[in-house]
Amino acid sequence: MALVLNEFGIRGRVGNVVFCKLNGKSYMRSLPDRIDPNTPKQQEVRSRFRVAVRFYKKIKETPLKGILDLSADKICSSGYALFMKKNLKAFRANGKIGDFSQLHFSAGKRQQAYNLQGRMDDQGMVTLDWENDEEAYNFEAADRLNVIVLPSNRSFSPKLLEGVEVLRVAEKAIFPLERGKGVRIHLYCFFESPDGKRFSNSQYIKL
């Protein structure tokens, strides 16, 4: 903003220049050039946004929506806002998921698992192992493990796995999963407080 001699007392916008007064002195500043809303980069961002919205609509009528809504407390205005904030960068403009590890389905201050690892044998049995933080253990030992399954051949259909009744204290979970030949399985694991209202950030495993 530049100090000018404004003999005519001009105020406001003239072309791409704005005149104003501050402490009795006249100043002028130029407006930025008009932004083109249709650059390739901006088109890509809008396309990725539409893909993320389409994904969210798939989980809107599932228990995952409730988890997102509770996770949004003191972080975002809604579970939808939290989902978009956490996950937009995971999607590609071409309608696909670009990086499965960038997806998040829960958020919160409950302790994450240390050294979380997963494996699947030839019979379709999945084993998860983790370690507990000693300081948080006494307060969160009764937290329940949740597992979200997302197969690569149905990548817009995440499902909260039922029947996994495992607590943090166990440091191990074993459960069956069906998988077609050549299909990658993406897991998102997180812990839930006994009252069902607080969560840890989800952690990613690829099988």
trRosetta pair geometry for C-beta under 8 A, 3 or more apart (Angstrom, degrees):
i j d omega theta_ij theta_ji phi_ij phi_ji
1 27 4.9 26 167 171 107 130
1 28 7.2 167 -159 80 68 29
1 29 4.3 -46 -104 -71 74 114
2 27 6.4 151 76 -157 36 76
2 28 5.6 -25 63 62 89 80
2 29 7.1 148 13 -82 72 58
3 25 6.0 -30 -136 162 103 125
3 26 7.2 103 -160 81 59 57
3 27 5.8 -46 -96 -100 45 77
4 19 7.6 -79 57 -125 136 97
4 26 5.4 -68 71 109 80 102
4 27 6.6 123 14 -129 87 24
4 28 5.0 24 -8 -2 139 111
5 26 7.2 93 -140 60 11 125
6 9 6.3 103 136 -85 103 22
6 10 5.8 -124 -161 36 112 81
6 19 6.3 122 -117 -161 140 129
6 26 3.5 -125 5 171 129 173
6 28 7.9 147 -75 -48 114 103
10 14 6.6 -11 174 -35 137 136
10 19 4.7 66 110 59 93 167
11 19 5.4 -124 -118 97 30 101
11 20 6.6 69 -143 -104 82 43
11 21 6.9 -47 -103 -13 109 98
12 18 6.9 -76 167 -145 27 74
12 19 6.4 0 44 53 34 86
13 17 7.1 147 -154 83 58 42
13 18 5.0 -31 -95 -98 69 78
13 19 7.9 -178 -82 17 21 70
13 31 7.4 24 -133 -42 114 133
14 17 5.3 -22 68 70 83 94
14 18 7.7 159 21 -92 65 29
14 19 6.7 28 3 -10 109 108
16 30 5.8 29 130 -161 94 83
16 31 4.6 -120 -168 45 75 101
16 33 8.0 5 -147 -93 146 49
17 28 5.6 3 -179 -174 109 113
17 29 7.3 161 -154 82 65 31
17 30 5.6 -40 -99 -102 70 61
17 31 7.1 -130 -73 -5 21 85
18 28 6.8 159 80 -153 46 61
18 29 5.5 -17 58 61 96 80
18 30 7.8 159 15 -107 77 13
18 31 6.4 92 -22 -55 104 92
19 26 6.5 -10 -169 -169 98 102
19 27 7.4 157 -153 83 52 45
19 28 5.2 -25 -98 -97 66 85
20 26 7.5 157 85 -151 33 58
20 27 5.6 -23 67 64 80 92
20 28 7.7 149 21 -91 67 38
20 29 7.8 -13 17 12 110 100
21 24 6.9 3 -179 -120 108 11
21 25 6.8 155 -153 75 69 33
21 26 5.6 -37 -97 -95 75 59
21 27 7.3 151 -102 17 24 80
22 25 6.0 -32 69 62 68 84
22 27 5.9 2 16 0 111 127
32 35 7.4 22 120 -48 119 90
36 39 5.3 100 97 -47 107 89
36 42 7.8 -173 108 19 72 144
37 42 5.9 -135 -173 134 48 157
38 42 6.5 -112 -110 77 11 120
38 43 6.2 41 -160 -59 57 104
39 42 4.8 86 54 11 82 102
39 43 6.9 -148 89 -6 40 88
40 43 5.6 -57 -145 38 31 113
40 44 6.3 35 155 -24 65 105
41 44 5.7 -54 -153 32 31 113
41 45 6.7 31 151 -19 64 102
42 45 5.6 -47 -148 32 37 112
42 46 6.5 36 154 -16 65 103
43 46 5.9 -56 -150 38 32 110
43 47 6.3 33 152 -20 65 107
43 93 7.7 64 124 -146 74 143
44 47 5.6 -56 -148 36 31 112
44 48 6.3 31 155 -18 66 105
44 93 4.5 -84 -147 -66 71 146
45 48 5.8 -54 -148 36 31 110
45 49 6.4 35 151 -23 63 106
46 49 5.5 -52 -150 33 33 117
46 50 6.6 34 152 -20 64 102
47 50 5.8 -52 -152 33 34 111
47 51 6.6 34 150 -19 65 103
47 93 3.6 59 95 -148 131 89
47 94 7.8 42 148 -44 133 28
48 51 5.6 -52 -150 34 35 113
48 52 6.4 36 152 -19 66 104
48 88 6.2 83 135 -178 112 82
48 89 8.0 23 170 -105 143 28
48 91 4.9 143 -159 95 82 101
48 92 6.6 -88 -104 176 92 11
48 93 5.2 -58 -53 -77 77 66
49 52 5.7 -54 -150 36 31 111
49 53 6.5 33 152 -20 64 105
49 84 7.7 31 -140 -147 81 113
49 88 6.6 -5 -96 -137 64 112
50 53 5.6 -51 -148 35 33 113
50 54 6.5 37 151 -22 64 103
51 54 5.7 -53 -152 33 32 113
51 55 6.6 34 150 -19 64 103
51 91 4.3 173 100 174 124 138
51 92 7.0 -5 53 68 175 44
51 93 7.2 -159 -16 -124 134 24
51 95 5.4 -170 -108 -121 115 40
51 96 7.6 -46 -155 20 144 20
52 55 5.6 -52 -151 34 34 113
52 56 6.4 35 151 -20 66 104
52 83 7.5 160 172 134 105 96
52 84 6.0 103 137 -118 138 74
52 87 6.0 148 -139 107 115 101
52 88 5.2 -40 -67 -110 161 62
52 90 7.8 109 -99 59 101 88
52 91 5.0 -147 -63 4 81 152
53 56 5.6 -53 -148 35 33 112
53 57 6.5 39 152 -24 65 102
53 84 7.8 15 -74 -93 69 110
54 57 5.8 -50 -152 29 32 114
54 58 7.2 38 149 -24 60 99
54 95 7.8 -10 55 -144 154 82
54 156 7.2 -35 127 -145 96 139
55 58 5.8 -53 -164 23 37 115
55 59 7.2 10 151 -1 66 105
55 87 7.6 -120 89 137 142 141
55 91 7.0 -145 -13 -84 139 132
55 97 7.9 88 -93 -75 143 100
55 156 5.6 -124 -114 -137 74 91
56 59 6.2 -71 -155 45 38 96
56 60 6.3 63 147 -58 70 92
56 80 6.3 79 -176 -131 148 82
56 83 5.4 117 -104 120 117 152
56 84 7.4 -29 -56 -61 146 81
57 60 5.3 -25 -146 -11 36 125
58 62 7.9 3 134 -6 60 125
58 156 5.1 166 -45 158 168 90
58 157 6.2 -111 173 -92 133 52
58 158 7.6 108 112 24 117 78
59 62 4.9 -70 -158 40 62 119
59 64 4.4 -49 -176 75 120 132
59 65 6.0 163 133 -54 82 79
59 68 8.0 94 120 -13 127 136
59 158 6.1 -3 -87 57 122 105
60 65 5.4 63 -151 -80 35 135
61 65 7.2 39 -49 -11 11 139
62 65 6.2 129 64 -7 59 90
62 158 7.8 174 88 87 163 81
62 159 7.5 -120 -153 -119 147 54
62 160 6.9 157 161 2 113 105
63 66 5.6 -50 -164 34 56 114
63 67 6.6 57 142 -21 76 102
63 160 5.1 -61 69 23 120 152
64 67 5.4 -53 -151 36 41 114
64 68 6.3 40 152 -18 70 104
64 105 5.9 -66 -150 -161 110 114
64 148 7.0 69 -98 -114 117 131
64 158 6.4 68 -67 98 160 116
64 160 6.0 -179 -61 -42 84 111
65 68 5.8 -56 -151 38 32 110
65 69 6.2 34 152 -22 66 106
65 79 5.9 120 -169 105 61 156
66 69 5.6 -51 -144 34 32 113
66 70 6.4 27 158 -13 65 105
66 79 7.8 -102 -115 -72 7 161
67 70 6.1 -58 -149 40 29 106
67 71 6.1 30 152 -21 64 111
67 79 7.7 105 83 -132 46 133
67 105 6.5 29 105 153 134 88
67 106 5.4 -62 162 -93 115 96
67 146 7.8 172 -113 146 146 168
67 160 7.8 148 -21 -86 142 138
67 199 6.7 66 -164 -57 94 156
68 71 5.5 -57 -142 38 31 114
68 72 6.3 40 156 -33 64 103
68 79 3.1 97 117 -162 97 112
68 80 7.4 89 132 -49 135 34
68 82 5.7 179 -173 73 91 121
68 83 5.5 -2 -149 -55 144 102
68 105 7.0 -83 -70 -170 92 57
68 106 7.4 -118 -82 -95 52 50
69 72 5.8 -50 -154 21 29 116
69 78 6.7 -32 -119 -168 76 64
69 79 3.7 -62 -67 -39 54 124
70 73 6.3 -23 -175 -14 44 112
70 79 7.7 24 14 -81 43 113
70 197 5.7 -145 -158 -156 131 56
70 198 7.6 -127 154 -77 116 31
70 199 7.0 105 104 -10 112 113
71 75 7.1 -30 143 34 68 141
71 79 6.8 83 50 -116 90 86
71 82 5.9 166 100 146 101 165
71 106 5.1 -167 -84 -155 142 57
71 107 4.2 104 180 45 117 77
71 108 5.7 -104 -129 -46 80 94
71 199 5.6 -42 -92 45 97 130
72 75 5.5 -122 -158 62 43 98
72 76 4.4 -71 -153 62 99 90
72 77 7.1 -40 166 73 128 21
72 78 5.7 -10 155 145 171 13
72 79 4.9 -129 -23 -77 131 48
72 81 6.6 93 -138 63 132 94
72 82 4.2 -135 -95 -31 93 133
72 107 7.6 74 -73 55 39 119
75 82 5.9 61 101 -104 120 112
75 107 6.2 4 -25 109 174 140
76 79 7.8 129 83 -87 120 16
76 81 4.0 -169 168 102 126 111
76 82 4.2 -171 33 -65 142 76
76 85 6.0 -162 -83 1 140 144
77 81 5.0 67 49 9 82 158
78 81 4.7 102 54 6 77 99
78 82 7.0 -138 98 -3 44 86
79 82 5.5 -54 -148 38 36 113
79 83 6.2 41 153 -24 67 103
80 83 5.7 -52 -148 32 30 113
80 84 6.5 24 156 -14 64 106
81 84 6.0 -57 -149 39 31 107
81 85 6.2 31 154 -20 65 110
82 85 5.6 -58 -146 38 31 113
82 86 6.0 16 162 -9 67 113
82 107 6.4 -136 -173 19 130 137
83 86 6.3 -67 -144 43 24 101
83 87 5.6 -25 176 19 64 126
84 87 6.7 -75 -119 52 18 87
84 88 5.6 38 -176 -56 63 103
85 88 7.2 -18 -119 -7 9 107
86 104 4.2 -84 159 56 134 125
86 107 6.8 -149 -78 -57 147 129
87 90 5.0 -46 -167 20 70 122
87 91 7.2 56 148 -20 86 99
87 102 7.0 126 -137 129 56 87
87 103 5.6 33 -125 -127 107 60
87 104 6.1 -143 -68 36 89 78
88 91 6.6 -69 -167 30 38 104
89 99 7.7 -20 128 48 81 121
89 102 5.6 -104 96 175 91 146
90 97 5.9 -15 149 -152 95 87
90 98 6.3 -180 172 50 42 82
90 99 5.4 -115 -138 67 67 78
90 100 7.3 72 -163 -106 116 19
90 102 3.7 -174 -90 92 91 109
90 103 4.9 91 -136 -65 168 69
91 96 7.4 164 -155 93 68 34
91 97 6.0 -58 -105 -111 60 51
91 98 6.3 107 -174 3 12 94
92 95 7.1 -33 85 36 87 28
92 96 5.0 0 46 64 118 77
92 97 7.1 116 4 -174 91 4
92 98 4.1 117 -51 -58 98 106
96 155 7.3 36 -154 90 76 151
97 100 5.8 62 139 -78 132 69
97 103 7.1 -19 -149 -53 130 122
97 155 5.4 -134 10 164 126 132
98 102 7.7 2 79 32 86 135
99 102 4.3 62 97 -1 108 114
99 103 8.0 -177 103 -22 66 76
100 103 5.9 -38 -166 7 49 116
100 150 7.0 -178 -148 95 118 132
100 155 7.8 -106 -94 -144 109 111
100 186 4.6 -108 174 -118 142 151
100 204 6.9 147 126 -154 83 132
100 206 6.9 105 88 -87 134 110
101 204 4.7 155 -132 107 67 166
101 206 7.6 -58 -70 -40 93 113
103 150 7.6 7 84 12 161 168
103 186 7.7 68 46 149 134 140
103 188 6.7 -85 105 -82 104 137
103 204 7.3 114 60 -93 80 122
104 107 6.6 49 155 -63 127 93
104 188 7.5 157 -133 -150 33 133
104 201 6.8 -40 -148 -166 119 88
104 202 5.3 159 -150 48 65 110
105 148 5.3 40 40 -6 168 165
105 158 7.0 -157 -90 151 140 158
105 188 5.1 95 16 128 122 150
105 190 7.2 -148 79 -4 91 136
105 202 4.9 58 46 -36 79 160
106 146 7.5 94 -30 74 153 137
106 188 7.9 148 11 148 93 113
106 190 4.4 -155 57 81 141 176
106 199 4.2 -94 176 142 126 150
106 200 7.0 59 112 77 122 44
106 201 6.5 175 97 -138 78 28
106 202 4.7 112 39 -43 88 96
107 199 6.8 76 65 85 23 112
107 201 5.5 17 -122 -101 54 76
107 202 7.8 -56 -62 -1 50 80
108 198 5.3 152 -172 -173 147 71
108 199 4.0 131 15 70 140 64
108 200 5.8 -86 72 -84 96 16
108 201 6.7 -168 41 -51 56 56
109 198 7.2 -42 51 -172 79 117
109 200 7.8 -67 99 -108 16 56
110 140 6.0 141 -154 -134 91 140
110 143 6.0 131 -168 -118 136 151
110 190 7.8 99 76 177 122 90
110 191 5.2 -131 133 86 135 105
110 192 7.6 177 21 -106 172 16
110 193 6.1 -151 -84 -56 134 88
110 198 5.6 132 -44 135 111 98
110 199 5.7 -109 24 152 126 19
110 200 3.9 -92 87 -60 94 76
111 132 7.7 75 112 -155 140 70
111 133 5.1 -123 -165 27 148 131
111 136 4.0 119 -41 120 148 167
111 140 5.6 162 24 64 109 162
111 143 8.0 -176 50 11 85 160
111 191 7.2 1 71 47 63 145
111 200 6.0 -42 82 -102 25 127
112 116 7.6 -83 162 -25 93 129
112 190 7.8 -57 -115 -126 76 69
112 191 7.7 178 -116 11 34 109
112 200 4.9 153 -80 175 57 131
112 201 5.9 -33 -75 55 116 87
112 203 5.8 112 -159 -53 115 123
113 116 4.1 85 96 -69 122 109
113 130 3.5 -42 -175 -159 125 149
113 131 7.1 118 -179 49 76 46
113 132 7.6 -51 -133 -87 66 51
113 168 7.7 -159 -90 -137 90 91
113 189 7.0 -17 10 115 134 124
113 191 7.3 132 -47 -35 87 115
113 200 7.8 121 -19 112 66 163
113 203 6.3 -104 41 19 98 158
114 130 6.3 123 59 -179 50 85
114 131 4.1 -52 80 73 106 96
114 132 6.9 -159 22 -63 108 5
114 133 6.1 127 -32 -59 122 75
115 129 7.7 -35 119 115 93 89
115 130 6.2 152 79 -143 67 55
115 131 5.0 39 42 11 111 110
116 128 6.9 -12 -164 -170 87 99
116 129 7.5 164 -147 86 42 49
116 130 4.5 -5 -97 -97 69 107
116 189 6.5 -171 -167 70 147 140
116 203 5.3 87 54 123 159 150
116 205 6.8 -110 133 -64 107 117
117 128 7.2 161 84 -152 46 53
117 129 5.1 -10 59 58 95 93
117 130 7.3 170 19 -75 64 59
117 205 7.5 123 -159 -120 26 126
118 126 6.3 -4 -168 -172 104 100
118 127 6.9 165 -148 85 56 50
118 128 4.9 -17 -98 -100 88 74
118 129 7.8 179 -78 20 42 66
118 187 6.2 91 -45 46 178 148
118 205 4.1 69 21 175 135 151
118 207 6.1 -74 122 -76 116 99
119 126 7.3 165 85 -150 38 57
119 127 5.5 -10 59 56 85 94
119 207 7.3 135 -143 -125 23 95
120 124 6.8 -12 -174 -143 106 32
120 125 6.9 164 -151 80 61 38
120 126 4.9 -25 -96 -96 85 73
120 127 7.8 176 -83 17 38 68
120 177 6.8 -63 -125 52 128 118
120 179 7.2 50 160 1 157 150
120 185 7.1 78 -38 43 157 138
120 207 4.6 64 -10 -168 127 128
121 124 7.3 -52 74 15 69 18
121 125 5.1 1 38 54 107 90
121 127 7.7 47 -22 -6 98 106
123 176 7.9 -70 129 -121 85 100
124 176 5.3 46 119 -159 101 85
124 177 5.6 -145 -180 67 91 54
124 178 6.2 5 -151 -95 144 37
124 179 6.3 177 -120 17 96 92
125 174 6.2 5 179 -172 106 95
125 175 7.4 165 -153 88 65 21
125 176 5.6 -45 -97 -95 60 66
125 177 8.0 132 -116 19 16 73
126 173 7.9 -2 109 110 92 89
126 174 7.0 168 85 -149 53 47
126 175 5.6 -18 57 66 99 71
126 176 7.2 145 10 -120 83 14
126 177 5.3 39 -25 0 122 117
126 187 7.8 137 -168 -70 150 149
126 207 6.8 -59 -116 -100 111 155
127 172 7.0 -19 -168 -164 89 94
127 173 7.3 160 -153 84 44 51
127 174 5.2 -7 -102 -101 74 82
128 145 7.6 159 86 -168 147 152
128 147 7.7 -156 -33 -91 154 130
128 172 6.8 157 85 -154 62 44
128 173 4.4 4 51 52 108 96
128 174 7.8 -158 24 -68 68 41
128 187 7.9 -139 -85 137 123 159
128 189 6.7 141 -144 -99 153 157
128 205 7.4 -150 -112 -12 102 171
129 171 6.7 23 -159 156 65 78
129 172 5.4 -6 -105 -103 68 80
130 171 5.7 -135 71 -149 65 65
130 172 7.7 -174 25 -71 66 42
131 171 6.4 28 -103 -137 34 116
132 136 7.3 -134 179 77 87 91
132 137 4.7 82 147 -96 126 106
132 141 7.4 30 -148 -105 155 74
132 168 6.2 99 -102 157 116 101
132 169 7.3 6 -61 -111 154 39
132 171 6.3 -93 -24 -83 97 102
133 136 4.4 44 83 30 115 105
133 137 6.2 -164 84 -41 54 81
134 137 5.5 -38 -143 2 28 124
135 138 7.9 -65 174 19 28 96
136 139 5.9 -77 -165 52 54 101
136 140 5.0 -9 158 23 94 124
137 140 6.7 -86 -127 56 18 79
137 141 5.5 47 177 -71 66 94
137 168 7.8 -161 -132 124 66 122
137 169 7.7 95 -163 -101 93 75
138 141 6.6 -7 -123 -23 16 113
140 143 4.7 1 179 -22 86 121
140 168 6.0 11 132 42 86 166
140 191 7.0 71 172 136 118 147
140 193 7.4 -78 -129 -106 87 77
141 167 6.9 41 152 154 62 119
141 168 5.7 -142 -152 77 33 107
141 169 4.4 45 -174 -68 93 104
142 167 5.7 -48 -144 -148 39 130
142 168 7.2 -9 36 30 8 100
142 169 7.2 7 -74 -20 41 114
142 194 5.1 9 117 -64 117 117
143 167 6.6 123 71 -159 42 74
143 168 4.4 42 60 -25 93 124
143 191 4.0 44 145 173 131 117
143 192 6.1 155 -167 67 84 35
143 193 5.8 -43 -110 -96 89 38
143 194 7.1 -102 -92 -41 43 66
143 200 7.6 65 173 -21 154 111
144 165 7.4 -48 -145 -148 115 48
144 166 7.1 118 -157 75 67 45
144 167 5.9 -53 -98 -101 55 61
144 168 7.7 -95 -67 -27 14 76
144 191 6.8 147 71 -156 34 68
144 192 5.0 -27 62 60 89 96
144 194 7.4 109 -17 -94 97 50
145 164 6.0 -83 95 141 100 118
145 166 4.5 -14 31 82 125 98
145 167 7.1 -167 -11 -108 87 10
145 168 6.9 145 -55 -72 84 55
145 173 5.6 -119 90 -64 164 147
145 189 6.6 -20 -165 -163 96 101
145 190 7.9 147 -153 83 53 30
145 191 6.1 -39 -95 -100 49 70
145 192 7.9 -167 -70 16 3 85
146 160 6.6 -33 -171 -151 106 102
146 161 7.7 152 -173 49 58 85
146 164 7.2 135 -123 79 32 127
146 189 7.0 157 83 -152 55 51
146 190 5.4 -18 60 66 103 76
146 191 7.2 165 14 -102 84 19
146 192 5.5 66 -26 -22 119 115
146 199 7.9 -40 27 -132 136 112
147 160 7.6 126 81 -158 47 55
147 161 4.4 -13 82 31 98 130
147 164 5.5 73 16 -1 113 170
147 173 7.5 -172 -45 119 133 155
147 175 7.5 -177 41 48 158 148
147 187 5.8 -30 -162 -159 98 106
147 188 7.4 138 -160 71 47 49
147 189 5.4 -12 -103 -100 72 79
148 158 5.3 14 174 179 113 112
148 159 6.8 158 -157 77 67 34
148 160 5.5 -38 -100 -95 77 56
148 161 6.9 -159 -96 -8 21 84
148 187 6.9 140 73 -160 55 51
148 188 4.1 -15 57 58 110 102
148 189 7.7 -153 23 -67 72 36
148 202 7.1 -16 22 -140 124 140
149 158 7.0 157 77 -156 41 62
149 159 5.2 -23 60 63 92 89
149 161 5.4 83 -18 -61 110 103
149 177 6.7 177 -123 -131 143 125
149 185 6.5 -34 -155 -165 92 103
149 186 7.6 129 -164 76 43 55
149 187 6.2 -18 -101 -102 59 71
150 154 7.7 -138 -166 91 57 76
150 155 6.3 55 170 -139 102 53
150 157 7.4 154 -132 78 71 52
150 158 4.5 -29 -83 -101 101 81
150 159 7.6 159 -76 18 53 66
150 185 7.5 134 72 -166 47 55
150 186 4.3 -31 72 70 99 104
150 187 7.6 -176 25 -76 78 26
150 188 7.1 41 -3 -9 114 106
151 154 5.0 45 69 39 101 89
151 155 7.3 -106 93 -71 50 53
151 157 7.8 -13 42 71 87 99
151 179 7.0 178 -118 -122 117 77
151 180 7.8 75 -170 22 140 95
151 183 5.4 0 -169 170 108 123
151 184 7.4 145 -160 83 57 48
151 185 5.6 -32 -103 -106 67 68
151 186 7.5 -179 -87 21 16 77
152 155 5.8 8 -152 -71 37 101
152 183 5.5 -177 47 -163 96 68
152 184 4.1 59 -27 54 135 88
152 185 7.4 -99 -14 -67 85 28
152 186 7.0 104 -62 -17 75 101
153 180 6.5 -12 12 47 153 132
153 183 5.1 -61 -9 -120 114 113
154 157 4.3 -38 154 40 108 121
158 188 7.5 -3 -150 21 131 129
161 164 5.4 51 108 -15 110 123
161 175 7.0 102 162 126 141 156
163 175 7.0 138 102 -137 101 126
164 173 6.2 31 -159 -165 110 133
164 175 5.6 -54 -94 -61 95 154
166 170 5.2 -87 -168 39 93 150
166 172 7.7 -114 -158 95 137 44
166 173 4.3 -143 20 -102 176 104
167 170 5.6 117 65 -13 68 98
168 171 7.7 36 165 -62 49 55
168 191 5.6 28 -75 -125 112 139
170 173 6.8 92 98 -66 133 68
177 185 6.3 73 140 -132 149 162
177 207 7.8 92 72 80 151 163
179 183 5.2 -158 -172 75 84 110
179 185 5.6 -79 -102 -48 126 121
179 207 7.6 -116 -86 108 157 120
180 183 4.3 76 62 -12 83 131
184 206 6.2 -12 -178 -168 114 99
184 207 7.0 153 -166 75 63 57
185 206 7.3 147 81 -160 53 50
185 207 4.2 -13 64 58 104 111
186 204 7.0 -26 -169 -156 93 94
186 205 7.6 153 -160 82 47 49
186 206 5.7 -20 -105 -105 68 72
186 207 7.8 -156 -72 21 24 78
187 204 7.2 139 82 -158 59 44
187 205 4.3 -13 63 62 109 97
187 206 7.6 -167 22 -78 78 25
187 207 6.6 57 -13 -17 111 108
188 202 4.3 14 176 175 100 131
188 203 7.1 151 -157 67 53 34
188 204 6.0 -17 -101 -96 70 62
188 205 8.0 -170 -72 24 28 73
189 202 6.5 138 64 -157 30 73
189 203 5.1 -32 63 61 87 90
189 205 6.6 27 -6 1 115 115
190 199 5.4 30 150 -177 129 106
190 200 4.9 -168 -160 70 85 82
190 201 6.7 -135 -115 111 115 19
190 202 4.3 -68 -50 -93 117 64
190 203 6.8 145 -75 7 66 74
191 199 6.8 156 83 -155 50 58
191 200 4.5 47 42 5 88 119
192 196 6.0 15 165 -121 120 50
192 198 7.3 139 -158 80 52 48
192 199 5.5 -20 -101 -101 64 79
193 196 6.8 -112 76 -25 74 16
193 197 6.2 -41 62 52 121 64
193 198 4.0 39 -7 57 133 95
193 199 7.3 -107 -7 -63 83 39
195 198 7.3 48 63 10 98 90
199 202 8.0 -9 157 -53 124 73
200 203 7.9 -13 120 -22 115 98
